[in-house]
Amino acid sequence: MPDYPEEASWLSTSERELAVARLEKEGSKGDAPSLNWETAKATLLDGRLWVHYIIYFGISAPFSSLSLFTPTITAGLGYENLQAQLMTVPPYAVAYVVSIVTACSSDYFNARALHSAVLATIGAIGFLASALLPAESFHARYGCLIVAASGAFSCIPPLLGWLSNNMHSTAAAGLAIALNVSWGAPGQIVGVWIYKANEKERGYPTGHWTNFGMLVMVAVGCVGLRFYYQWRNKRLQRLGPDATGMDREFSY
């Protein structure tokens, strides 16, 4: 796949021009200048971007722990061996469908912050219920696992799209996206350690409570950043670009 529509040899000239026109006010551009120190410094010191990074750190723990420990969790629900492996399929299948619907909906309504906040809240409820239910409530806790997986996995695509939509230059977008994904690594390290083997009989409370807290942080961060962007947009409309230093509105 080409990096930019200008480089797409399989498009006609008119199709390339249409694609470039659609990306005139957002998206990466083939004729954009390369990253320089001034752009890098402004991107590194932009406080709003660090909120995006912290949010992504928060979602990475549930994401990684579910990816690694779903068979362990299902084994803790009373299933064994091959059956435990097979019982990991429904949570992922439901999460797949919810992720597709969420991605389409958030793109259609251009409301990625609220979609991510709602899905993170749903995932948090799933983990909270798993933590509070008795360890022997296998069927109920399995349902909670499906809810938790659907919420945790489905809020990631809107988060990534939300960040890239709010970058005002191609060079800054490349650096910010790389930093954002890098912040997922510490979150994944957290996710590796929170489901402890010695807590199997108790239903893995440490893992569930940690993921609940992380997803609550994600939801709060999304809502807070959304209102911040809304405030910045209103300020731009009232004062104009010269006073605010913004050449276009933020997406939320």
N, C-alpha and C positions, 0 to 999 in steps of 0.2 A: 504494500500500500504506500502511495506517495505521502510525504509529509504535508504537502500543501496542494490545493486544487490547481495552482499554476503549473505544477509538475506532473499532473495526471495526463499521460499520453493517450489514455484510452477514452478521454473526453474530447468532444468536438470543441472548436473555439468558442462557440456560443455557450456551450455547457460550462466551460471553464469560466467564462465571464460572468455567468449567472451565479456560480458557486462563490466566486470572489466577491460579487456584489452582496450576497447574503451574509458574508463574513466581514463586511466593511466596518461594522461597529463592534464586533466581538469575534473571538476566535484567533487562531494563529495565522500569520501571513508570510508568504514566501519572500516578500521584499522587505521584511522587517529587519532593522539593524541587529547585529549580534549583541550578546550580553557584554556590558562594560562595567567598570567598577561603580560608577554612579548609580546605574540601575540595580546592581547587586546590593549596594549599600542601602538604597531606598527600600528594596524588597526585604532585606534582612531586618530592618528597623521598623517595619510596618506592623504596628501592634495588632491590628485586626487579623492579620495573617496568622499570628501566633495563637489566636483563639481557634482558628481553623485547625492548626496543628494539634492543639490540646484535645479538641473534639475527636480528631482522628486517632489520637492515642487512646482515648476512651473507648472507641468502638473496636479497636484492635484486640483488646483483651478478650471480650466475648467471642469475637470472630475466630481467634486462634485457638482458644480453649475448646470451642465446639468442634473445630476442624480436627483437633488432635484427640479429644477425649470423648466424643460421642459414643464410640463402642464401650468405653469404660463406664460412661453414665448409664447406657442401656443395660450393661451387665449389673450395675448397681440397682437397676429397676427389676431385677429378678430373671433376666434373660441370660443365656449362656452360649458360649462358643459361636457356631454359625448363626444361630437365631439372634444372638446379640448383634452380630454384624448386619444381618438383614433388617433388623429393627432400626438401624440408622438411616435407612432409605426414606421412609415417610417424612421425617423432619426436613431433609434436604429437598425432597420433591415439592413439599408445600412451600418452602422458602424460595424455591426456584420460581414458582408461579407468582408468589407475592412480589418477588423482586422485579419481574417483568412488568407486572401491573403498576407497581410503584414507580418504576423508571418512566413508563409511558405517561402516567398521570402527572408526575412532577414536571416532566418536560412540557406537556400540553398546557398546564396551568402556570408554568414558570414559577413554581412555588416549592423550591427544593428544601428550604429550611423547615417549613412546617411538615412536609412529608417525612423528612428525616427525624424530626422531633417526635412525631406521632408514632413512627415505627420503633424508635428507641424506647419510647414509653411502653409500647406493647411488649417489646422484648424484656424490659425491666419487670413488668408485671409477671411474665412467665417465669423469670428467675426468682422473683420474690415468692410466688406461690410454691415453687419447688423447694425453697428454703424453709417455708413455714409448714408445709404438709408433712405428716409422719412419714418416716422412711419406708414403711411397709405399704404406703398408698401408691402402689406401682402404676396402676392405670392412670390415675389422676396426674401423677408426676410425669408420666410419658406424654400426656396431653400438654402439660406445661412446657416440656422440652420442645415440642413442635411450635408452640407459641413463641418461646424464647428464640429459637432458631430463625423463625420467620421475621421477627423484629430485628434481630441483630444483623442478619445478612442483608436484609432489604433496604436498610437505611444507608448502606455504604455507597451505592451508585449515585444517589442524589447529592451526597456530600462531596464526592469527587467532581461532579458536574458543577456544583455550586461554587467551588473554589475557582475552577478554570474560567467560569463565566464572569467572575469578579476581578480578573487580572486584565489590566489595561494595555499591556504590551506583550508581544510574543516572547521576548527574552525574559521578562519578569515571570511570565507564566511557566516557562520551563524550570526556572529556579524554584519557584514556590511549590509547584507540583512535586518536584523531587524532594524538597524539604518535608512536605506533607506526608509523602509515603515513607520517608525515613523515620518520621515520628511514630509510624506504626510498629517499628521494630521493638522499642521498649515496651509497648503495649502487648506485643506478642510474647515477650519474655515473661511478663506478668501472667499471661494466660497459660504459659507452660507449667507454672508452679502452683496454681490455686486449686487444682483438683487432686487432692492427696489420697493416696491408696489406703491409708489407715482410717479414712473417713467414709469408706464404702458402706459400712453398716449404718451410718448416721445419715446417708443420703448426700454426701459431699456439701455440707453447709458453707464451708469457706469459699468454694468456687461459686456457688449460687449467690451468696451475699456480695462477693466482690464484683461479679458481673452486674448484679442489680445496681450497685453504686456507680459503676462505670457508665451504664446506660442512662441513669438519671443525670449524670454530669453531661452526657452527650445531649440529652433533650434540653436541659437548661441552657447549655451553651448555644444550641441552635436557635432557641427562642430569643435569647439575649442578643445574639449577633444579628438576627433578623430585624429586631427593633432598632438596633444601631444603624444598620443600613437604611432602614426606612427614615430615620432621623437625618442621616446624611443626604438622602435624596431630597427631602423636603427643604433642607438648607440650601442645596444646589438650586432648586427651583425658586427659592426666595431671593438668594443673593447673586446667583449667576456663577459661571465657571471662574471668572477672574478672582472673585472673593474667596471661593472655596478650594481652588486648585484642582477641581475635578472636571474632566472633559466629558464625562458621561455618567449616567446613574448606575448604581449598584443593583445587582439582581438578588432577589431574596425569595 
